[in-house]
Amino acid sequence: MARRPAGSSGTIARGGGVALGEAVFRSLCEALQAGSYRAGDRLREEEVAQRLKVSRTPVREALGRLAARGFVAPAGGRGLIVRNLDISEVLELYAMREIMEGAAARLAAEHASQPEIDALRDIEQAFVEASATDAAEMAKEMARLNRAFHEAICRAARNRYLDNASRELQDWIALLGPTTFTVAGRSTTSHGEHRKILDAIATRNGDKAEQLARAHIREALRCRLKLLQKQ
């Protein structure tokens, strides 16, 4: 059974000019990112429709789009199942992430405004403060702030195509399961890496920002592979 984020009504907000099928699709993608649906979970048309309080037609459309993107696969006539990526897919995913995060950091060093740099520092300070929270919530909160940090860099890059591609990549990363912040010591090393990337962006050193961002993702991959070895 799929999990729901705490405090979420699970319903689709009407209005705003968004077609219902698109709204359902976005809701399911957000649920993947939030960990409400994880690899191996079944998605049944009727259950999703009941949870979101919509008819089955937009749900069918949204599930078809998820299947077309490869996020879900048929589950023997019993709905669809959230896919579990194999090791080759994980390596390919992180290879693309390294390229894109490096490009985003380089472009952010060229285009980020001072308020955007200040906002990045605020996110990173919150990341440090999260290390003092309850252990059960620490990794989850750090994962959220880490995503916010990288999304803020991508926005500061001023490239809509890179931003869109990065958002899609985040949907794939959601299929990988537990955050790498569950690996011992990762929160400390990640903070140091973030700080160096941020300093390079602030000093407008695009070459260094890209190199540091790429190294940061390679270290994230190393931690991801550690987690996969335990599964």
C-alpha angles and dihedrals in degrees: 000000000000118000124235125218111253112264094015118134089204092219129127117249110233124219131028093111094276117137113241094240090053091047091052091048092051091047092053092047090051090049089054091051092047092051093244086127119036137181109295096024116130121233113204119189095226095047093049091048091051093047094049093038095233135117121271094250098075089040090054089050093049094047089050090056091049090051092048089054091049097244093121135028136197114281104207098284093312100101124275132312128218106248126245111217118230123227095264091054091049091053092048091048094052092045089058092042091054091053094046097043090048092051091047093052092048092050092044089056087057100042112021115121121223092253089054091051090048090050090052089053090051091052091049091049089053088050090057092047091051089065088071094056128099110300092235092059100031099086093044093050092045090051090052093049092044090055090048090051094053093043090052091052090049092051090049089054088073095219115123094193093053089046093052093046091049092052091053090048089055089058089057092047088056088066092063095079125217117040118253087239086082087071111097112260096006095114092056096047092044092054090053091049092048092050093053092047090049093049090052091050091048092052091047093241101149096175093054094042091055094046092049093046092051091048089049092057092046088056090048088054091051089055091045091055089051090056092047091053089060094053 
